[in-house]
Amino acid sequence: MNVAANSKEFWRARLVLPNYEIREAARYAHVHSTTVSRWHKNTTLGAKEPGTKLSYMQLIELAVAASCKEAGMKLTDIRAARAYFAGAFKTDYPFATLDLATDGVDLAVKAGAELLIGNRGGQLAWKRIIGQRFKEFDYEGGIAARWRVGGANCPVVIDPKIEFGAPTIGGIPTWALKGRWDAGEAISDIADDFNLEEREVVKGLAFEGVDVTSEQRKAWSH
């Protein structure tokens, strides 16, 4: 039995397993939970019923769609681009498997030296295409295997191979850092226990909605 091969297959199978609550996914993508439902309404990804969870691949697709919408793209154009890419590249999750970029008007995929505009039926793009969120994805084996969910320069990542896809820093779930902080432990102690730098702990807490400086000021005022 090839244990390495089986482990690899298990990891890939985990990519499509329901794992993220709608509200949780919405928080990571910085959109309202109703936006998640609207996005899925006219796609083949499901997640239409209350309580339905998203897989890692669906989460990445949501992040891409949210980024395109924030950049100024119309939802109809985003859906049109997704439909074109899914058919042209024979993939169920084009937003999670293709190297994409947007300029806020069109959504393009890099195909060799060319850019194909999805919402224009594969029309070639010659102008410069930009997109900050796409810099947050680390591609591996043809998929967006890692999402720097806190931003391209933030140590918080979502990696389906680590802690079942929970947001982590240095392999430590950010919820664990918050739990220790809520218990009244100092940043330095948390950092020492988890073998992290203090700035990493602060970044992890910020991702969990904790403003360390503000909380410390409150404590000192009592």
SERO-346145 format. One record per residue (C-alpha): residue in one letter; x, y, z; chain; residue number from 1. Coordinates in Angstrom, 2 decimals, always signed. Layout:
N
<"A",<X,Y,Z>,"A",NUM>
...
//
This chain:
222
<"M",<+0.00,+0.00,+0.00>,"A",1>
<"N",<+1.32,+3.42,-0.98>,"A",2>
<"V",<+0.70,+5.43,+2.20>,"A",3>
<"A",<+2.02,+8.70,+0.69>,"A",4>
<"A",<-0.32,+8.40,-2.29>,"A",5>
<"N",<-3.29,+7.62,-0.06>,"A",6>
<"S",<-2.47,+10.60,+2.17>,"A",7>
<"K",<-2.33,+12.84,-0.88>,"A",8>
<"E",<-5.70,+11.58,-2.10>,"A",9>
<"F",<-7.20,+12.09,+1.36>,"A",10>
<"W",<-5.96,+15.67,+1.42>,"A",11>
<"R",<-7.44,+16.38,-2.00>,"A",12>
<"A",<-10.75,+14.79,-1.00>,"A",13>
<"R",<-10.88,+17.12,+2.01>,"A",14>
<"L",<-10.94,+20.14,-0.33>,"A",15>
<"V",<-14.58,+19.53,-1.26>,"A",16>
<"L",<-15.90,+18.46,+2.14>,"A",17>
<"P",<-18.36,+20.89,+3.83>,"A",18>
<"N",<-16.35,+22.61,+6.54>,"A",19>
<"Y",<-17.17,+26.33,+6.81>,"A",20>
<"E",<-20.40,+27.80,+8.17>,"A",21>
<"I",<-22.00,+30.47,+5.97>,"A",22>
<"R",<-21.39,+33.22,+8.53>,"A",23>
<"E",<-17.82,+32.04,+9.07>,"A",24>
<"A",<-17.10,+32.09,+5.32>,"A",25>
<"A",<-18.70,+35.52,+5.01>,"A",26>
<"R",<-16.42,+36.88,+7.75>,"A",27>
<"Y",<-13.29,+35.55,+6.06>,"A",28>
<"A",<-14.33,+37.02,+2.69>,"A",29>
<"H",<-15.46,+40.33,+4.27>,"A",30>
<"V",<-19.01,+40.10,+2.93>,"A",31>
<"H",<-22.46,+39.78,+4.47>,"A",32>
<"S",<-23.85,+36.27,+4.87>,"A",33>
<"T",<-26.71,+37.15,+2.51>,"A",34>
<"T",<-24.11,+37.90,-0.17>,"A",35>
<"V",<-22.91,+34.31,+0.12>,"A",36>
<"S",<-26.43,+33.05,-0.57>,"A",37>
<"R",<-26.86,+35.42,-3.52>,"A",38>
<"W",<-23.57,+34.31,-5.05>,"A",39>
<"H",<-24.48,+30.62,-4.79>,"A",40>
<"K",<-28.04,+31.09,-6.01>,"A",41>
<"N",<-27.13,+30.92,-9.69>,"A",42>
<"T",<-24.05,+28.69,-9.52>,"A",43>
<"T",<-23.70,+24.94,-9.29>,"A",44>
<"L",<-22.06,+25.07,-5.86>,"A",45>
<"G",<-25.16,+24.61,-3.72>,"A",46>
<"A",<-25.02,+26.19,-0.24>,"A",47>
<"K",<-28.55,+27.53,-0.69>,"A",48>
<"E",<-30.19,+26.13,+2.43>,"A",49>
<"P",<-29.80,+27.66,+5.90>,"A",50>
<"G",<-27.06,+25.91,+7.84>,"A",51>
<"T",<-25.35,+24.54,+4.74>,"A",52>
<"K",<-21.57,+24.56,+4.99>,"A",53>
<"L",<-19.05,+25.49,+2.31>,"A",54>
<"S",<-16.04,+23.44,+1.31>,"A",55>
<"Y",<-12.54,+24.90,+1.04>,"A",56>
<"M",<-12.91,+25.15,-2.76>,"A",57>
<"Q",<-16.22,+26.97,-2.38>,"A",58>
<"L",<-14.64,+29.28,+0.18>,"A",59>
<"I",<-11.88,+30.26,-2.26>,"A",60>
<"E",<-14.44,+30.83,-5.02>,"A",61>
<"L",<-16.44,+33.05,-2.67>,"A",62>
<"A",<-13.30,+35.04,-1.81>,"A",63>
<"V",<-12.55,+35.59,-5.50>,"A",64>
<"A",<-16.13,+36.60,-6.30>,"A",65>
<"A",<-16.20,+38.98,-3.33>,"A",66>
<"S",<-12.92,+40.54,-4.41>,"A",67>
<"C",<-14.17,+41.07,-7.97>,"A",68>
<"K",<-17.37,+42.67,-6.69>,"A",69>
<"E",<-15.41,+44.92,-4.34>,"A",70>
<"A",<-13.20,+45.94,-7.27>,"A",71>
<"G",<-16.30,+47.12,-9.11>,"A",72>
<"M",<-17.37,+44.18,-11.25>,"A",73>
<"K",<-21.05,+43.43,-11.73>,"A",74>
<"L",<-22.28,+40.14,-10.28>,"A",75>
<"T",<-23.67,+39.13,-13.69>,"A",76>
<"D",<-20.20,+39.57,-15.23>,"A",77>
<"I",<-18.57,+37.59,-12.43>,"A",78>
<"R",<-21.01,+34.72,-12.99>,"A",79>
<"A",<-20.53,+34.91,-16.75>,"A",80>
<"A",<-16.76,+34.73,-16.33>,"A",81>
<"R",<-17.05,+31.76,-13.98>,"A",82>
<"A",<-19.32,+29.91,-16.40>,"A",83>
<"Y",<-16.94,+30.54,-19.31>,"A",84>
<"F",<-13.85,+29.44,-17.39>,"A",85>
<"A",<-15.59,+26.33,-16.04>,"A",86>
<"G",<-16.45,+25.23,-19.56>,"A",87>
<"A",<-13.26,+26.32,-21.30>,"A",88>
<"F",<-10.93,+24.76,-18.75>,"A",89>
<"K",<-13.13,+21.79,-17.75>,"A",90>
<"T",<-13.08,+22.53,-14.03>,"A",91>
<"D",<-15.85,+22.60,-11.42>,"A",92>
<"Y",<-14.05,+25.30,-9.44>,"A",93>
<"P",<-12.47,+27.74,-11.91>,"A",94>
<"F",<-12.02,+30.49,-9.34>,"A",95>
<"A",<-10.00,+28.12,-7.13>,"A",96>
<"T",<-7.90,+26.48,-9.84>,"A",97>
<"L",<-7.04,+29.20,-12.37>,"A",98>
<"D",<-4.57,+32.07,-12.12>,"A",99>
<"L",<-6.99,+34.99,-12.25>,"A",100>
<"A",<-6.83,+38.79,-12.16>,"A",101>
<"T",<-9.28,+41.67,-12.45>,"A",102>
<"D",<-9.15,+45.38,-13.18>,"A",103>
<"G",<-12.61,+45.98,-11.70>,"A",104>
<"V",<-14.36,+45.71,-15.06>,"A",105>
<"D",<-13.29,+42.36,-16.49>,"A",106>
<"L",<-12.13,+39.06,-15.02>,"A",107>
<"A",<-9.29,+37.41,-16.89>,"A",108>
<"V",<-7.26,+34.21,-16.69>,"A",109>
<"K",<-3.60,+33.98,-17.58>,"A",110>
<"A",<-3.12,+31.54,-20.47>,"A",111>
<"G",<+0.54,+31.55,-21.41>,"A",112>
<"A",<+1.51,+35.06,-22.48>,"A",113>
<"E",<-2.13,+36.03,-23.06>,"A",114>
<"L",<-5.05,+37.08,-20.88>,"A",115>
<"L",<-8.51,+35.69,-21.67>,"A",116>
<"I",<-11.48,+37.73,-20.45>,"A",117>
<"G",<-14.09,+35.34,-19.06>,"A",118>
<"N",<-17.06,+37.69,-19.00>,"A",119>
<"R",<-16.40,+38.50,-22.68>,"A",120>
<"G",<-16.39,+34.90,-23.86>,"A",121>
<"G",<-12.62,+34.47,-23.88>,"A",122>
<"Q",<-11.76,+37.72,-25.66>,"A",123>
<"L",<-8.04,+38.50,-25.46>,"A",124>
<"A",<-6.99,+41.22,-23.03>,"A",125>
<"W",<-3.98,+43.38,-23.79>,"A",126>
<"K",<-4.25,+45.97,-21.02>,"A",127>
<"R",<-2.68,+45.56,-17.60>,"A",128>
<"I",<-4.89,+43.56,-15.24>,"A",129>
<"I",<-4.55,+44.00,-11.48>,"A",130>
<"G",<-6.03,+42.46,-8.36>,"A",131>
<"Q",<-4.80,+42.60,-4.76>,"A",132>
<"R",<-6.67,+39.57,-3.42>,"A",133>
<"F",<-5.20,+37.25,-6.04>,"A",134>
<"K",<-1.80,+37.88,-4.43>,"A",135>
<"E",<-3.18,+36.25,-1.27>,"A",136>
<"F",<-3.40,+32.80,-2.88>,"A",137>
<"D",<-0.50,+30.35,-3.02>,"A",138>
<"Y",<-0.97,+27.95,-5.94>,"A",139>
<"E",<+0.16,+24.36,-5.67>,"A",140>
<"G",<-0.66,+21.43,-7.93>,"A",141>
<"G",<-3.12,+23.46,-9.99>,"A",142>
<"I",<-5.22,+24.86,-7.13>,"A",143>
<"A",<-5.19,+27.79,-4.73>,"A",144>
<"A",<-3.79,+25.54,-2.02>,"A",145>
<"R",<-3.35,+28.25,+0.59>,"A",146>
<"W",<-5.18,+31.51,+1.32>,"A",147>
<"R",<-3.46,+34.27,+3.25>,"A",148>
<"V",<-6.84,+35.22,+4.61>,"A",149>
<"G",<-5.55,+38.11,+6.69>,"A",150>
<"G",<-3.98,+39.75,+3.66>,"A",151>
<"A",<-0.89,+39.13,+1.52>,"A",152>
<"N",<+1.46,+40.43,+4.23>,"A",153>
<"C",<-0.36,+38.89,+7.21>,"A",154>
<"P",<+0.78,+35.56,+8.74>,"A",155>
<"V",<-2.80,+34.28,+9.13>,"A",156>
<"V",<-3.46,+31.54,+6.56>,"A",157>
<"I",<-6.14,+29.00,+5.70>,"A",158>
<"D",<-4.53,+25.79,+4.54>,"A",159>
<"P",<-6.71,+22.64,+4.26>,"A",160>
<"K",<-3.67,+20.55,+5.22>,"A",161>
<"I",<-3.35,+22.30,+8.61>,"A",162>
<"E",<-5.91,+22.13,+11.44>,"A",163>
<"F",<-8.60,+21.04,+8.96>,"A",164>
<"G",<-8.56,+24.43,+7.24>,"A",165>
<"A",<-8.98,+26.65,+10.31>,"A",166>
<"P",<-7.22,+30.06,+10.16>,"A",167>
<"T",<-3.76,+29.58,+11.68>,"A",168>
<"I",<-0.47,+31.30,+12.39>,"A",169>
<"G",<+2.56,+29.05,+12.44>,"A",170>
<"G",<+0.20,+26.08,+12.59>,"A",171>
<"I",<-1.67,+27.44,+15.63>,"A",172>
<"P",<-5.41,+28.18,+15.19>,"A",173>
<"T",<-6.22,+31.83,+15.77>,"A",174>
<"W",<-9.19,+30.78,+17.91>,"A",175>
<"A",<-6.71,+29.12,+20.29>,"A",176>
<"L",<-4.78,+32.37,+20.64>,"A",177>
<"K",<-8.00,+34.24,+21.38>,"A",178>
<"G",<-9.00,+31.64,+23.95>,"A",179>
<"R",<-5.76,+32.16,+25.84>,"A",180>
<"W",<-6.12,+35.95,+25.60>,"A",181>
<"D",<-9.71,+35.80,+26.85>,"A",182>
<"A",<-8.44,+33.74,+29.78>,"A",183>
<"G",<-6.30,+36.70,+30.78>,"A",184>
<"E",<-2.87,+35.51,+29.63>,"A",185>
<"A",<-0.19,+37.96,+28.51>,"A",186>
<"I",<+0.95,+38.24,+24.89>,"A",187>
<"S",<+4.48,+37.19,+25.85>,"A",188>
<"D",<+3.25,+34.04,+27.62>,"A",189>
<"I",<+1.02,+33.05,+24.71>,"A",190>
<"A",<+3.89,+33.60,+22.28>,"A",191>
<"D",<+6.29,+31.50,+24.38>,"A",192>
<"D",<+3.84,+28.62,+24.79>,"A",193>
<"F",<+3.09,+28.40,+21.06>,"A",194>
<"N",<+6.62,+29.23,+19.89>,"A",195>
<"L",<+5.41,+32.33,+18.05>,"A",196>
<"E",<+6.67,+35.89,+17.92>,"A",197>
<"E",<+4.65,+38.40,+19.91>,"A",198>
<"R",<+3.78,+40.33,+16.74>,"A",199>
<"E",<+2.34,+37.11,+15.29>,"A",200>
<"V",<+0.13,+36.65,+18.33>,"A",201>
<"V",<-1.07,+40.25,+18.00>,"A",202>
<"K",<-1.84,+39.67,+14.29>,"A",203>
<"G",<-3.76,+36.50,+15.13>,"A",204>
<"L",<-5.79,+38.26,+17.81>,"A",205>
<"A",<-6.51,+41.13,+15.42>,"A",206>
<"F",<-7.85,+38.61,+12.91>,"A",207>
<"E",<-10.17,+37.35,+15.65>,"A",208>
<"G",<-11.40,+40.90,+16.24>,"A",209>
<"V",<-9.27,+41.71,+19.28>,"A",210>
<"D",<-7.60,+45.13,+19.39>,"A",211>
<"V",<-4.85,+44.30,+21.88>,"A",212>
<"T",<-3.87,+47.93,+22.51>,"A",213>
<"S",<-7.47,+48.95,+23.14>,"A",214>
<"E",<-8.10,+46.01,+25.46>,"A",215>
<"Q",<-4.94,+46.75,+27.43>,"A",216>
<"R",<-5.97,+50.39,+27.82>,"A",217>
<"K",<-9.31,+49.24,+29.27>,"A",218>
<"A",<-7.54,+46.98,+31.74>,"A",219>
<"W",<-5.19,+49.75,+32.87>,"A",220>
<"S",<-8.12,+52.14,+33.40>,"A",221>
<"H",<-9.68,+49.84,+36.06>,"A",222>
//
